[in-house]
Amino acid sequence: MKNETNSRILNVYFTAEGILKQFGADTESVFGELAAAYGLTDKKDISALYALTKKHQIAVADTVVRFERTEKLLHQCGKSGIESGFTDTERWAFLCKGSGIRRAAEAKLLSEHETDSAESVRLMEDAARNGDITALTVLGFMLANGIGAARNLPQAVKTLTKGEEWGNLDCALLLLRYDKKNIKKHFTFVNVLLKCDLHEELYKSIHTAYPGIDNTEENRDAELVLKCFAACVEGKERYNKQIYNPQAARVAYSARLSRTDKQKVLFSANKEVLSSVNELPLDMNVNNKNVEPSYAPFDGMRLKRENEADRVWTKVCGYGAAARPGFRPLLLVCRDRFILDMYRDAVAEAFAGAVVENIDAGGLTEKNVEPNRDNVVVQRVIESKNATVFVFDVTDKLSTNVVDGLVNMLSNEYMRKFKIHDLGITFDFSDMLIVLTAEEMPGAQLVNACDAVRLGSARDEEKGIILEEALNEWRIKYGEDILLTDEMKRIVCDSNASDIQDVVADIACHAKAKRLSGKADGVTEVAVKAIVNRFADNGAPFGFGGTLNNKGKA
């Protein structure tokens, strides 16, 4: 009966007992739940262990004062040779109780008013908010079993996870019982903790209770947390093992930081560094290199361009090999913004759940493309999401420094070892897909860093579709109908305007200006011809949604 497993069960039970009894909890059921969490399956052994807790001299020592008084009496009896009435097993259980109630008292979980359950809940929640591991353990157990409040398993898992992240075995064992959805993760964590602490008896019990779970890959992050607690710098422990530190836990479990960088940050005495690192996107998913793109979005594009779509698709497929040296991002070039946007959207949709970040490269500064905290990738990336697609529009003329920075960012090796110099840490951003779009082929430096695909301008049979899409988009975005006759639509489609969307935007603005001025004649053919002529041969300086270019006249 006396072993490491039973000692831990008794210790946790006695820690919780003084709190749970105020809620009228069935202590035998509570004990059975804890025993099951620790891998005990024999009902006779569980009953015998529970009966031990009800022995009179053990049961009456239910506060720190009463325990110490009984302990003092037993010590005096031992000195005088008088029989104490305790067997060795009972004395062991008695000492386990003392450890448990002291633990609860140190965490300030015991109300001074023995029947005030509301006060107990308040104390428990306050301590849990402050990161006390004992409070997190007991509160998580209460929530999982509906003691003192309605049963709330999601909240119980969230509470216990903080303790597990902080290297607490009791929280990890309870999660193994209550969070079946992530049972492999918790089993691996328990396995690492038990190996580190060499609890052989408990290790056997858990492996017997949970057979067949594959735990061949040990949780290296769990090992790091344990090393963090064991590490002493200048003779002082860096972290209190009994107080959960959310910033340190976030660094330890980051999907982006290397093991070396985690240790560097966690062992640092500089709290400002820890806070600064926590401001970075640490929790991004890292499964993106294995994402298989889907051709379906290319097949469903509004304009049917099979050969051209296949060329772009071939480049997109290379994203699955983004980890390989020599991988080059995609550069799409087309005078027609509608076609550029159509392919950009197809690329993004090819990766299910991808987050698309559209960036006007013309608005970037040198700092935005350097490896620092102001970098556009660091600032724009969204945590806990799948593959992020960064679309850089390089239509505007870029400064030499911005071009140099962009070229570096297009290098897979550079993104894999993206070092933030002022913090001395390195990120792996190599699974971010970068796509460049441009209306004209950019300079050789950018072109050579990419796989460029020049897209054909809108054909005559496609212009009608683009026009209808532009009119519909205006209707959806701004709630306004632009009424064009068939002849007006023909005028637009027959023109050689480089961007029908910009033509539509200017026609819409013209129509709105007429309305606001009280003129009821609306859009006329003469007005449409005038607007189209401004865009002819790409010669307009800028339309409502157009772009400044060298051919236009101010």
Disulfide bonds with the S-S distance in Angstrom:
none
